[in-house]
Amino acid sequence: MRPKDQSSFNLFVYEICRSIPSGRVMTYGGIAACIEHPTNMNPFSYDRIKARWVGYALKDCPDDVPWHRVINARGQISARPGCEFQRTLLEDEEITFGKSSRIDLKRYKWNPVPLKSR
């Protein structure tokens, strides 16, 4: 997947999030790794900001995107308004939290089949 710009990047993020099964999670960086750098951006610059771009995309995502299944690389919910609601949604999907409110990524992390290039 190679987006043309930020808007098409967001659409790829939503597509990947919609494919995460209930009871599984992905990290911001894991989603970003599925998306090539935009055509108008230096790959090295993209590598530094790609996970953050996923977060920006999910901040204002459509209602049908399961944003709550995306967590940080430490296996935790990132601190922000709504983080308790995110935890509730994940627990409703039978995801358990361990020490330091961490999710066991070995158990719950989902690795998607690569999506076809667009």
Contact map, one row per residue, 1 for C-alpha under 8 A:
1110000000010000000000000000000001110000000000000000000000000000000000000000000000000000000000000000000000000000001111
1111000010000000000000000000000000111110000000000000000000000000000000000000000000000000000000000000000000000000000011
1111110110010000000000000000000000111110000000000000000000000000000000000000000000000000000000000000000000000000000000
0111110110000000000000000000000000000111000000000000000000000000000000000000000000000000000000000000000000000000000000
0011111110000000000000000000000000000111000000000000000000000000000000000000000000000000000000000000000000000000000000
0011111111000000000000000000000000000100000000000000000000000000000000000000000000000000000000000000000000000000000000
0000111111100000000000000000000000000000000000000000000000000000000000000000000000000000000000000000000000000000000000
0011111111110000000000000000000000000000000000000000000000000000000000000000000000000000000000000000000000000000000000
0111111111111000000000000000000000100100000000000000000000000000000000000000000000000000000000000000000000000000000000
0000011111111100000000000000000000000000000000000000010011000000000000000000000000000000000000000000000000000000000000
0000001111111110000000000000000000000000000000000000000000000000000000000000000000000000000000000000000000000000000000
1010000111111111000000000000000000100000000000000000000000000000000000000000000000000000000000000000000000000000000000
0000000011111111100000000000001100000000000000000000010011000000000000000000000000000000000000000000000000000000000000
0000000001111111110000000000000000000000000000000000000011001000100000000000000000000000000000000000000000000000000000
0000000000111111111000000000000000000000000000000000000000000000000000000000000000000000000000000000000000000000000000
0000000000011111111100000000001000000000000000000000000000000000000000000000000000000000000000000000000000000000000000
0000000000001111111100000000001000000000000000000000000000000000111011000000000000000000000000000000000000000000000000
0000000000000111111110000000000000000000000000000000000000000001110000000000000000000000000000000000000000000000000000
0000000000000011111110000000000000000000000000000000000000000000000000000000000000000000000000000000000000000001000000
0000000000000001111111011100000000000000000000000000000000000000010010000000000000000000000000000000000000000101000000
0000000000000000011111111000000000000000000000000000000000000000000000000000000000000000000000000000000000000100000000
0000000000000000000111110000000000000000000000000000000000000000000000000000000000000000000010000000000000000000000000
0000000000000000000011111000000000000000000000000000000000000000000000000000000000000000010011100000000000010000000000
0000000000000000000111111100000000000000000000000000000000000000000010000000000000000000000000100000000000011100000000
0000000000000000000110111110000000000000000000000000000000000000000011100000000000000000000000000000000010011100000000
0000000000000000000100011111011000000000000000000000000000000000000011100000000000000000000000000000000000001110000000
0000000000000000000000001111111000000000000000000000000000000000000001111010000000000000000000000000000000001000000000
0000000000000000000000000111111100000000000000000011011000000000000001111000000000000000000000000000000000000000000000
0000000000000000000000000011111110000000000000000110010000000000000000011000000000000000000000000000000000000000000000
0000000000000000000000000111111111000000000000000010000000000000000000000000000000000000000000000000000000000000000000
0000000000001001100000000111111111100000000000000010010000000000000000000000000000000000000000000000000000000000000000
0000000000001000000000000001111111110000000000000110110000000000000000000000000000000000000000000000000000000000000000
0000000000000000000000000000111111110000000000000000000000000000000000000000000000000000000000000000000000000000000000
1000000000000000000000000000011111110000000000000000000000000000000000000000000000000000000000000000000000000000011000
1110000010010000000000000000001111111000000000000000000000000000000000000000000000000000000000000000000000000000000000
1110000000000000000000000000000111111100000000000000000000000000000000000000000000000000000000000000000000000000000000
0110000000000000000000000000000000111110111001100000000000000000000000000000000000000000000000000000000000000000000000
0111110010000000000000000000000000011111100001000000000000000000000000000000000000000000000000000000000000000000000000
0111100000000000000000000000000000001111100000000000000000000000000000000000000000000000000000000000000000000000000000
0001100000000000000000000000000000000111110000000000000000000000000000000000000000000000000000000000000000000000000000
0000000000000000000000000000000000001111111011000000000000000000000000000000000000000000000000000000000000000000000000
0000000000000000000000000000000000001001111111000000000000000000000000000000000000000000000000000000000000000000000000
0000000000000000000000000000000000001000111111100000000000000000000000000000000000000000000000000000000000000000000000
0000000000000000000000000000000000000000011111110000000000000000000000000000000000000000000000000000000000000000000000
0000000000000000000000000000000000000000111111111000000000000000000000000000000000000000000000000000000000000000000000
0000000000000000000000000000000000001100111111111100000000000000000000000000000000000000000000000000000000000000000000
0000000000000000000000000000000000001000001111111100000000000000000000000000000000000000000000000000000000000000000000
0000000000000000000000000000000000000000000111111110000000000000000000000000000000000000000000000000000000000000000000
0000000000000000000000000000000000000000000011111111100000000000000000000000000000000000000000000000000000000000000000
0000000000000000000000000000100100000000000001111111110000000000000000000000000000000000000000000000000000000000000000
0000000000000000000000000001111100000000000000011111111000000000000000000000000000000000000000000000000000000000000000
0000000000000000000000000001000000000000000000001111111100000000000000000000000000000000000000000000000000000000000000
0000000000000000000000000000000100000000000000001111111110000000000000000000000000000000000000000000000000000000000000
0000000001001000000000000001101100000000000000000111111111000000000000000000000000000000000000000000000000000000000000
0000000000000000000000000001000000000000000000000011111111100000000000000000000000000000000000000000000000000000000000
0000000000000000000000000000000000000000000000000001111111110000000000000000000000000000000000000000000000000000000000
0000000001001100000000000000000000000000000000000000111111111000000000000000000000000000000000000000000000000000000000
0000000001001100000000000000000000000000000000000000011111111000001000000000000000000000000000000000000000000000000000
0000000000000000000000000000000000000000000000000000001111111000000000000000000000000000000000000000000000000000000000
0000000000000000000000000000000000000000000000000000000111111100000000000000000000000000000000000000000000000000000000
0000000000000100000000000000000000000000000000000000000011111110101000000000000000000000000000000000000000000000000000
0000000000000000000000000000000000000000000000000000000000011111100000000000000000000000000000000000000000000000000000
0000000000000000000000000000000000000000000000000000000000001111110000000000000000000000000000000000000000000000000000
0000000000000000010000000000000000000000000000000000000000000111110000000000000000000000000000000000000000000000000000
0000000000000100110000000000000000000000000000000000000000001111111000000000000000000000000000000000000000000000000000
0000000000000000110100000000000000000000000000000000000000000011111110000000000000000000000000000000000000000000000000
0000000000000000100000000000000000000000000000000000000001001000111111000000000000000000000000000000000000000000000000
0000000000000000000000000000000000000000000000000000000000000000011111100000000000000110110000000000000000000000000000
0000000000000000100100011100000000000000000000000000000000000000011111100000000000000000010000000000000000000000000000
0000000000000000100000001111000000000000000000000000000000000000001111110000000000000000000000000000000000000000000000
0000000000000000000000001111000000000000000000000000000000000000000111111011110000000000000000000000000000000000000000
0000000000000000000000000011100000000000000000000000000000000000000001111111110000000000000000000000000000000000000000
0000000000000000000000000011100000000000000000000000000000000000000000111111000000000000000000000000000000000000000000
0000000000000000000000000000000000000000000000000000000000000000000000011111000000000000000000000000010000000000000000
0000000000000000000000000010000000000000000000000000000000000000000000111111100000000000000000000000011110000000000000
0000000000000000000000000000000000000000000000000000000000000000000000111111110000000000000000000000111000000000000000
0000000000000000000000000000000000000000000000000000000000000000000000110011111000100110000000000000110000000000000000
0000000000000000000000000000000000000000000000000000000000000000000000110001111100100000000000000000000000000000000000
0000000000000000000000000000000000000000000000000000000000000000000000000000111110100000000000000000000000000000000000
0000000000000000000000000000000000000000000000000000000000000000000000000000011111100000000000000000000000000000000000
0000000000000000000000000000000000000000000000000000000000000000000000000000001111100000000000000000000000000000000000
0000000000000000000000000000000000000000000000000000000000000000000000000000000111111100000000000000000000000000000000
0000000000000000000000000000000000000000000000000000000000000000000000000000111111111110000000000000000000000000000000
0000000000000000000000000000000000000000000000000000000000000000000000000000000001111111000000000000000000000000000000
0000000000000000000000000000000000000000000000000000000000000000000000000000000001111111100000000000000000000000000000
0000000000000000000000000000000000000000000000000000000000000000000100000000100001111111110000000000000000000000000000
0000000000000000000000000000000000000000000000000000000000000000000100000000100000111111111000000000000000000000000000
0000000000000000000000000000000000000000000000000000000000000000000000000000000000011111111100000000000000000000000000
0000000000000000000000000000000000000000000000000000000000000000000100000000000000001111111110000000000000000000000000
0000000000000000000000100000000000000000000000000000000000000000000110000000000000000111111111110000000000000000000000
0000000000000000000000000000000000000000000000000000000000000000000000000000000000000011111111110000000000000000000000
0000000000000000000000000000000000000000000000000000000000000000000000000000000000000001111111100000000000000000000000
0000000000000000000001100000000000000000000000000000000000000000000000000000000000000000111111100000000000000000000000
0000000000000000000000100000000000000000000000000000000000000000000000000000000000000000011111110000000000000000000000
0000000000000000000000110000000000000000000000000000000000000000000000000000000000000000011111111000001000010000000000
0000000000000000000000000000000000000000000000000000000000000000000000000000000000000000011001111100001000000000000000
0000000000000000000000000000000000000000000000000000000000000000000000000000000000000000000000111110111100000000000000
0000000000000000000000000000000000000000000000000000000000000000000000000000000000000000000000011111111100000000000000
0000000000000000000000000000000000000000000000000000000000000000000000000000000000000000000000001111110000000000000000
0000000000000000000000000000000000000000000000000000000000000000000000000000000000000000000000000111110000000000000000
0000000000000000000000000000000000000000000000000000000000000000000000000001100000000000000000001111111000000000000000
0000000000000000000000000000000000000000000000000000000000000000000000000111100000000000000000001111111100000000000000
0000000000000000000000000000000000000000000000000000000000000000000000000011000000000000000000111100111110010000000000
0000000000000000000000000000000000000000000000000000000000000000000000000010000000000000000000001100011111111000000000
0000000000000000000000001000000000000000000000000000000000000000000000000010000000000000000000000000001111111000000000
0000000000000000000000000000000000000000000000000000000000000000000000000000000000000000000000000000000111111000000000
0000000000000000000000000000000000000000000000000000000000000000000000000000000000000000000000000000000111111000000000
0000000000000000000000111000000000000000000000000000000000000000000000000000000000000000000000100000001111111100000000
0000000000000000000000011110000000000000000000000000000000000000000000000000000000000000000000000000000111111110000000
0000000000000000000110011100000000000000000000000000000000000000000000000000000000000000000000000000000000011111000000
0000000000000000000000000100000000000000000000000000000000000000000000000000000000000000000000000000000000001111100000
0000000000000000001100000000000000000000000000000000000000000000000000000000000000000000000000000000000000000111110000
0000000000000000000000000000000000000000000000000000000000000000000000000000000000000000000000000000000000000011111000
0000000000000000000000000000000001000000000000000000000000000000000000000000000000000000000000000000000000000001111100
1000000000000000000000000000000001000000000000000000000000000000000000000000000000000000000000000000000000000000111110
1000000000000000000000000000000000000000000000000000000000000000000000000000000000000000000000000000000000000000011111
1100000000000000000000000000000000000000000000000000000000000000000000000000000000000000000000000000000000000000001111
1100000000000000000000000000000000000000000000000000000000000000000000000000000000000000000000000000000000000000000111
